[in-house]
Amino acid sequence: MLNLLWLQSGGCGGCSMSWLNAESPDLITSLAAAGINLLWHPSLSEDCDSDFIGLLESCISGQTELSILCLEGSVIQGPNGTGAFHKLAGTNRPMRDWLAELCQVAQHVVAVGNCAAYGGITAAGGNPSEACGLQYYESKPGGLLGEAFTAQGGLPVINIAGCPTHPNWISDTLTQIALGDMNETELDKYYRPRSYTDHLVHHGCPRNEYYEYKASAEKPSDLGCMMEHMGCLGTQAHADCNTRLWNGSGSCLRGGYPCINCTAPKFHEPGHSFTQTPKIAGIPVGLPTDMPKAWFVALSSLAKAATPQRLKHNALIDHIELPPEPSKNKRD
């Protein structure tokens, strides 16, 4: 049985809220199946005050084995590197100091969400709280623990990035750890689990036919592809949101909102509105992740020339008015 301790720091709690909505299986069932004992979670545990602080001290001393430490929310280092902006209640001690000690004794350290991984939204706007991730500050290695850190199990911090994370990304990663299947080959260059980052949000997007013909949306309610004008980064975002749906049916794109690439470091400050696509000479700056610009321009021109009338029409409205027509091939 592995012991899991879940702590929260500078964040909104959205990743916990997402995980609590896990389905097929729910989080309690997935933990039990993986042989994971939940030592403490702020939304699920009763221990508080001296009992909670005693648990942390027991983990640090080695009296209680700490198999997996999960942090949700960024590490608050301010002001002026003191950590005094976020002290753990009842201890008068910065949370970042508790985290540093716990990480040294944990077999595995997991950053849950973009904030814990890279600083996230908490680090936006000039970063007055001096927020950072456990082992990264945005896209730069470092963070609280430093680039060279490895947990007792031999791995760096495992970054389950997202804002928030999909509940199954969390459950699957914890299960991989419990089964002994997590190693560095299972992590990408930002130490994110490849179980979901080997995919693109673009995969399985319900607007893919519009994308293929570059039949583009021009306002939020339109059915067309949102890459050309509406800021969608689904062709660059590493996640499986449209093939592993949220709560069985949802994703940002299925809800009518462009992908903002929330699994990436520094997604929160793109330098423009999330719903606008920056362009140079009319060409979107954010092209598909592995396509040369010249190829994209050539293919876009051909695709637009061949766009069926129904797609041109339906792309600019909020419901399908022109359905696909039956084939007129003489063989039918």
Secondary structure, DSSP 8 states (H G I E B T S, - for coil): -EEEEEEE-BS-SHHHHHHHT--SS-HHHHHHHHTEEEEE-TTT----HHHHHHHHHHHHHTSS---EEEEESBEE--STT--TTSEETTTTEEHHHHHHHHHHH-SEEEEESHHHHH-GGGG-TT-TT-EE-SSEETTEE-TTT-TT---TTS---EEE--SS--HHHHHHHHHHHHHT---GGGB-TTS-BHHHHTSBTTTT-TTHHHHHTT-B-SSTT--SBSTTTS---TTT-B--TTTS-BTTTB-TTTTT-----TTSTTTT--SS-TT---EETTEESS--TT--HHHHHHHHHHHHHT--HHHHHHTTSSS--S-------TT-
